[in-house]
Amino acid sequence: MAMAPGSRRCLLLLLLLLLLSVLGAPALGDPGPLEDVVIDRYYIPKICLREAQMGDFIRYHYNGTFKDGKKFDSSYDRGATVAGVVGVGRLITGMDRGLQGMCVNERRHLIVPPHLGYGSIGVAGLIPPDATLYFDVVMLDIWNKNDKLQITTLSKPERCNRTVENSDFVRYHYNGTLLDGTPFDSSYSKGSTYDTYVGTGWLIKGMDQGLLGMCAGEKRSIIIPPFLAYGEKGYGTVIPPQASLVFSVLLVDFHNPKDGVFLEHLEVPESCKRRAVTGDFVRYHYNGTLMDGTLFDSSYSRNQTYNTYIGKGYIIPGMDQGLQGVCVGEHRRVVIPPHLAYGENGAGDKIPGSAVLIFDVHIIDFHNPADPVEIETVFRPEGCNVTTHNRDFVRYHYNCSLLDGTRLFSSCVPRAFPSFLGPNPGWHWAGGGQAPGSTRTCNKQCWSIGARTGQQGGGFKGHSGMDMAVARRVWNFMAHQDGGCGILGHGGMEGLGFQGCPLDPRDFSHLHCFLCASCSHDYEKPQEVTLGANKVIEGLNSGLLDMCAGERRVLIVPPHLGHGESGARGVPGSAVLRFEVELISMEEGVPEGYLFIWHGDPPANLYEQMDLNKDGGIPAEEFSTFIKTQVAEGKGRLMPSSDPEKVIADMFRNQDRNQDGKITPDELKLKSDEDQEKVHEEL
């Protein structure tokens, strides 16, 4: 049977293929021997800062297998990476070519043909002749002998007054990794900073260089080539030979052993009459931080100032120095190196060894134990002939505050007059010109008011357009207020004047009284006291002596003349006090121990004159009537007091020896006679 032409051609093709196969010709689909290395980059990192170039020193891991998967070598199995120079013939040609252009952490599959591997000779007992080799490679490190330190600033404080120099002592945290990211060490895991000197050979060269120029609080990434790190030897089991190192560094603080205290004056009051010196006792608030901003202590958190002498060794030397020359109210930053603070050992669990300390201080007040009362006369009336002495009875207004301005107590209460006074738009200020439209409020100035007609000085005067009834109501209201309005004098309504009482003269709808100083609250009436009777603190008593009525003073009272170390209600211990005082009135006192004194000689027949009804006994009513008569006639005076009746009652009780309600001739004795009898008894 004859074959079709197409079938005949297929048969011939099959016979040809069979013949070629018998003769050893390559079959279809077999590419034949490889001419070059085959590279499969199956993992490429997103960030590739550098590719391996000819002449670079590299470190890598690999697994080597044959085509059938049988392993012939592995760096993993030996537990050590392979290190060498790429592209200079120290590796088989296929590996030299396959490693070039790799990034750190890149992974490649390499197929190396025999002529680029071990050729027709192979490696006895390991790699047969003409073997194709398969490598799985990961690149770990790349560097070059011409490399330099690579420094990247990750963050930096806005303020940087000083940077690290050679011979400085630094404290820093770090994370250390190999170039492929493998961690080898961390200060964070140890819970403490790494502390050392810079530039003295205590660190590897790369770190010595990498820390220079850093600010406290700065973060850096420092990449160190092996020849500036641990070189060919590596370090222990964690840093292999010829390894590049990557350090992420946070500089916590630094100082130099030659450093002194650094001062930064944050806020200094415009008026600074006195500065603190050695021996002064200072009260101040503070926040204490490390250079990285970590708070280790604060007086504010305790709501109590820190109180101490300066320059006497009671506090760390740096603070002793840092507080010299401060003003009251000053805000100051004191930077203290560790050798003037807590040294290498630190303090407690909040101040590490060799730590630089930063104190932000606010000076509340200071004084010296030898300080007297400081007296500043703000106003003294002309013609001041009569002044206060011990035993005098005085009335005064005051404001009491701390030196930082904190108000404590006051006898002055600003208050508004009621609007019943009614409008009177024809009034003007004494200084001339139409009165302002807004109400004057309590402040530190003294004002007076005047009528439209010409007036001299303070006060106001009646005139044809003035409602005299309204003026009298103003007079009566002001004269009986407790807010501190001092009457300057009057003659009818002509020349009527008021001190320290501003009002809106256009409508009399608002009127404020004050002490010619900022007013507070607490007491609505002037304070009353007998000087020298231990009724007020010693410093205030001293400050009220030799004053005239109407005089105003500012007193600075140190604590040893105030409330001392313990303080008092509302007054902190060891606080310096500031008083603004105005003497309202004074009454001449009597000697200590006396309740009444005669202006001349007492009556010879005193008992008979005192026994008004001549019944041989003097009850309290007769005694009181007699004493009041002597006072009214100017023959004697009582111990000044806000309650004369109580003084007279005390006198009666002293004379009524048996407390039977009447004084007999045997009981009545003058104090001078009693004192003489005591002298005789002692003799």
Secondary structure by P-SEA (a helix, b strand, c coil): ccccaaaaaaaaaaaaaaaaaaaccccccccccccbbbbbcccccccccccccccccccccccccccccccccccccccbbbbbbcccccccaaaaaaaccccccccbbbbbcccccccccccccccccbbbbbbbbbbcccccccccbbbbbccccccccbbbcccbbbbbcbbbbcccccccccccccccccccccccccccaaaaaaaccccccbbbbbbbcccccccccccccccccbbbbbbbccccccccccccbbbbbccccccccccccccbbbbbbbbbbccccccccccccccbbbbbbcccccccaaaaaaacccccbbbbbbbbcccccccccccccccccbbbbbbbbbbcccccccccbbbbbccccccccbbbcccccccccbbbbccccccccccbbbbbccccccccccccccccccccccccccccbbbbbbcccccccbbbbbccccaaaaaaaaaaaaaacccccccccccccccccccccccccccccbbbbccccccccccccccccccccccccaaaaaaaccccccccbbbbbccccccccccccccccbbbbbbbcccccccccccccccccccccccccccccccccccccccaaaaaaaaaaaaaaccccccccccaaaaaaaaaaaacccccccccccccccaaaaaaaaaaaac
